[in-house]
Amino acid sequence: ALASSIVTRVPTFIVISQEVIYLKAFFVYYLISNLPVSRGIFRNYMKVFFWVGAAFFLFGVVDLFFPETFRKLTGNVLYIDYRGFIPSVKSFFIHPGVFGWFMSFLALYCFAYAIVLFKSEHFYSGVVFFLGCFLSMRARSILGLIASLALGFIFVSGRKRLPAIMVLVPIVIIAFILLGPAITDLFESKINIYFGAGSAEKVARNALYVKSVDVALDYFPFGAGMGRYGSFLSKLYYSPVYEYYALSRIWGMSKENPLFITDTFWPMILGETGLLGLLLYLLILLTFIRTQISRIKTAAAPEVKAFHLGTLMIIISGMVESIADPIFTSPPSAVFVLGAIGLSTALSRITEEDFQLYRGPLSA
């Protein structure tokens, strides 16, 4: 990224700002991975996240039934985005996509614990957060959750797999009976928008993908430089690249209305850091995935194994969601995902004896 910016002479303050955006989540990863952790500290993390998530879900239910009143009382954006007959729930977040991601994040950890420990309270907690994800009515969050959950079932032992499926299938059927029309409408609209005639020239997200290839080829192998394509800085300090590639003519990508410039992630990586940057970033994520699989097999305790599995699933979910959202650079998702990987790294250094016996100063 630095090389591309030097070659294309990007202003220094844009380079520094964008570099911080790229690296901030990795700073969190290194910080948490090097912190001391014990069984007590670990369990306190789990409790805090669970109860905060439960509170966000409950207020999300209020937002579902009384969206206008709730958003006025909380000072949130009053615009209500209906998908089918359901208003896209966002609870206290400013966007339904963030609420959907957070519910998916918590659901996957609950399901990971259910898969490993096979306790009903973990399973039903996962179902609650699963429902919260659906109520956001964001296709990327729903798809990421389902894809990651399917991966998680690979790690269910044979004797547990059939009972888990027998419990899960009826719940999924009931959910689709209740929410089926809204879900069908959601995915049909997405197909029409992104795969309809001329969508590459009319839809910002599609155009960003198509043109990122042109940018990467024209600026091979380093890309156009930081803050130049698909990033927040390219929106804040409107990039000349958009004018050159005629992207400024597309709705939501003009200088006056740059609303959809940050609607992707991989085009940003490819456009700003080139093919080399794209390959390196993919290598980082694949290394995380390979490491998590290894940690699942060698975990010091069942609780730790469940956390490693949940972390693997949120990485996969993040990769699915990153198709349509800068999940690895935008808050809070970037900080939470890389922070969770950091905690998984710290836990991997604990022996089974230490985890079972030493509870630490913050134990409940």
C-alpha positions in Angstrom: 0.0 0.0 0.0 2.9 2.4 0.8 4.6 1.5 -2.4 1.5 2.2 -4.5 1.0 5.5 -2.8 4.6 6.6 -3.4 4.4 5.6 -7.1 1.2 7.5 -7.6 2.2 10.5 -5.4 -0.7 10.4 -3.0 -0.7 13.3 -0.5 1.1 12.3 2.7 -1.8 13.0 5.1 -4.1 10.8 3.1 -1.5 8.0 3.1 -1.1 8.2 6.9 -4.8 8.3 7.5 -5.6 5.4 5.2 -2.8 3.4 6.6 -4.2 3.7 10.1 -7.6 2.6 8.8 -6.0 -0.5 7.2 -4.0 -1.4 10.3 -6.1 -0.4 13.3 -7.8 -3.7 13.6 -4.5 -5.5 13.4 -3.2 -3.3 16.2 -6.1 -4.6 18.3 -5.2 -8.2 17.3 -1.6 -7.8 18.4 -2.6 -6.0 21.6 -5.1 -8.6 22.8 -3.1 -11.6 21.6 -0.3 -10.5 24.0 -2.5 -9.8 27.0 -2.5 -12.3 29.9 -5.7 -14.4 30.0 -7.2 -16.8 32.5 -10.3 -18.9 32.8 -12.0 -16.1 34.9 -11.0 -13.3 32.5 -12.1 -15.4 29.5 -15.5 -16.1 31.1 -16.1 -12.5 31.9 -15.5 -11.6 28.3 -18.2 -14.1 27.3 -20.6 -12.8 29.9 -20.2 -9.1 28.9 -20.6 -9.8 25.2 -23.7 -12.0 25.8 -25.6 -9.6 28.0 -24.7 -6.6 25.9 -25.9 -8.5 22.8 -29.1 -9.6 24.6 -29.9 -5.9 25.5 -29.3 -4.9 21.8 -31.6 -7.7 20.7 -34.4 -6.7 23.1 -34.2 -3.1 22.0 -34.2 -4.4 18.4 -37.6 -6.1 19.1 -38.9 -2.7 20.3 -37.5 -1.2 17.0 -39.3 -3.9 15.1 -42.7 -3.1 16.4 -42.4 0.7 17.1 -39.6 1.8 14.7 -40.6 5.5 14.4 -41.2 6.0 18.1 -38.1 4.2 19.1 -35.8 6.1 16.7 -37.2 9.4 17.8 -36.7 8.6 21.5 -33.1 7.4 20.9 -32.2 10.2 18.4 -31.4 7.7 15.7 -31.9 8.2 12.0 -35.6 8.2 11.4 -35.5 6.6 7.9 -37.2 3.2 8.0 -36.1 0.7 5.3 -38.9 -1.8 4.8 -37.9 -5.1 3.3 -41.2 -6.8 2.4 -43.4 -6.1 5.4 -40.5 -6.0 7.9 -38.7 -2.7 8.9 -35.0 -3.4 8.8 -34.1 -3.5 12.5 -31.1 -1.7 13.8 -31.7 -1.3 17.5 -29.1 1.3 18.8 -26.9 1.0 15.8 -27.1 3.7 13.0 -27.5 1.1 10.3 -29.3 -2.3 10.1 -26.2 -3.9 8.5 -24.2 -3.3 11.7 -27.0 -4.8 13.8 -27.3 -7.8 11.5 -23.5 -8.4 11.7 -23.4 -8.1 15.5 -26.3 -10.5 15.9 -24.6 -12.9 13.5 -21.3 -12.5 15.4 -23.0 -13.5 18.7 -25.1 -16.3 17.2 -22.0 -18.0 15.7 -20.3 -18.1 19.1 -23.4 -19.5 20.8 -23.8 -22.2 18.1 -20.1 -23.0 18.4 -20.5 -23.6 22.1 -23.6 -25.7 21.4 -21.7 -27.7 18.8 -18.8 -28.5 21.2 -20.5 -28.6 24.6 -24.0 -29.6 23.3 -25.9 -27.6 26.0 -29.4 -26.4 25.2 -28.9 -22.9 26.7 -26.2 -22.2 24.1 -28.3 -23.5 21.3 -31.4 -21.5 22.1 -29.3 -18.4 22.7 -27.9 -18.9 19.2 -31.4 -19.2 17.8 -32.3 -15.8 19.5 -29.4 -14.0 17.9 -30.0 -15.9 14.6 -33.5 -14.3 14.6 -31.9 -10.9 15.4 -29.8 -11.3 12.3 -32.8 -12.1 10.2 -34.7 -9.1 11.5 -31.9 -6.8 10.2 -33.1 -8.0 6.7 -29.5 -7.7 5.3 -28.8 -10.5 2.8 -25.0 -10.4 3.4 -25.4 -11.0 7.1 -27.9 -13.8 6.6 -25.8 -15.5 4.0 -22.6 -15.2 6.1 -24.3 -16.6 9.1 -25.8 -19.6 7.2 -22.5 -20.4 5.4 -20.5 -20.2 8.6 -23.0 -22.4 10.5 -22.9 -25.0 7.8 -19.1 -25.0 8.1 -19.4 -25.4 11.9 -21.4 -28.6 11.6 -18.3 -30.2 10.1 -16.9 -30.2 13.6 -19.9 -31.9 15.2 -19.1 -35.5 16.1 -21.3 -38.2 14.6 -23.3 -39.0 17.8 -24.2 -35.3 18.2 -24.9 -34.4 14.5 -28.3 -36.1 14.1 -29.8 -34.7 17.4 -28.5 -31.2 16.5 -30.1 -31.4 13.0 -33.4 -32.7 14.4 -33.6 -29.7 16.8 -32.4 -27.1 14.3 -34.5 -28.1 11.2 -38.0 -27.5 12.8 -36.8 -24.1 14.0 -35.6 -23.2 10.6 -38.9 -24.4 9.0 -41.0 -22.3 11.5 -38.8 -19.3 10.9 -39.3 -19.5 7.1 -43.0 -20.0 7.5 -43.2 -16.7 9.6 -40.5 -14.7 7.7 -40.6 -16.5 4.3 -42.4 -13.8 2.3 -40.1 -11.1 3.6 -37.0 -13.2 2.9 -38.1 -14.1 -0.5 -38.8 -10.5 -1.3 -35.4 -9.5 0.0 -33.4 -12.0 -2.1 -35.5 -11.4 -5.2 -34.9 -7.7 -5.0 -31.2 -8.3 -4.6 -31.1 -10.5 -7.7 -33.0 -7.9 -9.7 -30.7 -5.1 -8.6 -27.3 -6.8 -8.9 -27.9 -9.2 -11.8 -30.4 -7.3 -13.9 -29.7 -5.9 -17.3 -27.1 -3.2 -17.3 -26.5 -3.5 -13.6 -22.7 -3.1 -14.0 -23.2 0.3 -15.4 -26.0 1.5 -13.1 -25.2 0.0 -9.7 -22.3 1.5 -7.7 -21.3 -1.8 -6.0 -21.1 -3.7 -9.3 -19.3 -0.9 -11.1 -16.7 -0.7 -8.3 -16.0 -4.4 -8.8 -15.7 -4.2 -12.6 -13.6 -1.0 -12.7 -11.3 -2.2 -9.9 -9.9 -4.7 -12.4 -9.2 -1.9 -14.9 -7.5 0.1 -12.1 -5.4 -2.8 -11.0 -4.3 -3.5 -14.6 -3.5 0.2 -15.3 -1.5 0.5 -12.1 0.0 -3.0 -12.0 1.2 -4.4 -9.7 0.8 -1.9 -6.8 -2.6 -0.2 -7.5 -3.7 3.4 -7.5 -2.6 4.2 -4.0 -4.2 4.6 -0.6 -7.3 6.8 -0.4 -7.9 6.5 -4.1 -10.5 3.7 -4.7 -13.5 2.4 -2.7 -12.2 3.7 0.7 -13.5 6.2 3.1 -10.6 8.5 2.4 -11.4 8.4 -1.4 -14.9 9.5 -0.5 -13.8 12.2 2.0 -11.2 13.6 -0.3 -12.9 12.8 -3.6 -10.5 10.7 -5.6 -9.6 11.8 -9.2 -9.8 8.1 -10.2 -13.6 8.2 -10.2 -13.6 11.0 -12.8 -11.0 9.2 -14.9 -13.0 5.9 -15.0 -16.4 7.6 -15.4 -17.6 6.2 -12.1 -18.6 9.7 -11.0 -21.6 9.4 -13.4 -23.1 6.6 -11.4 -25.7 7.3 -8.7 -24.1 7.4 -5.3 -20.6 7.9 -6.6 -20.5 11.5 -7.7 -18.6 14.2 -5.7 -21.9 15.7 -4.7 -23.4 12.4 -3.6 -20.7 9.8 -2.7 -23.0 7.7 -0.6 -22.1 4.3 -2.1 -18.4 4.6 -2.6 -17.6 2.5 0.5 -20.1 -0.2 -0.3 -17.4 -2.9 -1.0 -14.2 -4.2 0.4 -12.2 -6.3 -2.1 -12.4 -3.7 -4.9 -10.9 -1.2 -2.4 -8.0 -3.7 -1.7 -7.5 -4.4 -5.4 -7.9 -0.8 -6.6 -5.6 0.7 -4.0 -2.9 -1.9 -3.5 -3.1 -3.8 -6.7 -3.0 -7.5 -7.5 -0.1 -8.0 -5.1 -2.0 -6.4 -2.2 -5.1 -8.5 -2.9 -3.1 -11.7 -2.9 -1.3 -10.7 0.4 -4.5 -9.8 2.1 -6.1 -13.1 1.1 -3.0 -14.9 2.4 -3.4 -13.2 5.8 -7.1 -14.4 6.1 -6.2 -17.9 4.9 -3.4 -18.1 7.4 -5.9 -17.1 10.1 -8.3 -19.8 8.9 -5.6 -22.5 8.8 -4.4 -21.5 12.3 -7.9 -21.6 13.8 -8.5 -25.1 12.4 -5.3 -26.2 14.0 -6.3 -24.6 17.3 -9.7 -26.4 17.3 -7.9 -29.8 17.1 -5.4 -29.0 19.9 -7.5 -26.9 22.3 -6.7 -27.1 26.0 -10.3 -27.4 27.1 -13.8 -27.8 25.6 -14.6 -24.1 26.3 -11.5 -23.0 24.5 -12.2 -25.3 21.6 -15.7 -23.8 21.3 -14.2 -20.3 21.2 -11.7 -21.3 18.5 -14.5 -22.8 16.5 -16.6 -19.6 16.9 -13.7 -17.5 15.8 -13.2 -19.6 12.7 -16.9 -19.2 11.9 -16.8 -15.4 12.3 -13.8 -15.2 10.0 -15.7 -17.1 7.3 -18.8 -15.0 7.9 -16.7 -11.8 7.6 -15.3 -13.0 4.3 -18.8 -13.6 3.0 -20.0 -10.2 4.3 -16.9 -8.5 2.9 -18.3 -9.0 -0.6 -20.7 -6.1 0.1 -19.2 -4.3 3.1 -15.7 -3.2 4.4 -16.0 -5.6 7.3 -12.3 -5.8 8.0 -11.7 -2.0 8.1 -14.9 -0.4 9.4 -15.9 -0.3 13.1 -17.1 -2.1 15.1 -16.8 -5.3 13.0 -13.1 -4.9 12.2 -12.1 -4.4 15.8 -14.4 -7.2 17.1 -13.3 -9.8 14.5 -9.5 -9.1 14.8 -9.9 -8.7 18.6 -11.5 -12.2 18.8 -8.7 -13.7 16.8 -6.3 -12.1 19.2 -8.1 -13.6 22.2 -8.1 -17.0 20.4 -4.3 -16.6 20.0 -3.8 -15.7 23.7 -6.0 -18.8 24.7 -3.9 -21.1 22.5 -0.9 -20.5 24.8 -2.7 -21.8 27.9 -2.3 -25.4 28.9 -5.3 -27.5 30.0 -4.1 -27.5 33.6 -3.7 -23.7 33.7 -7.1 -23.2 32.2 -8.8 -25.5 34.7 -7.0 -24.4 37.9 -6.0 -20.7 37.6 -9.1 -18.5 37.6 -7.3 -15.1 37.8 -8.2 -11.8 39.6 -11.3 -11.0 37.5 -13.0 -14.4 37.9 -16.7 -14.3 38.6 
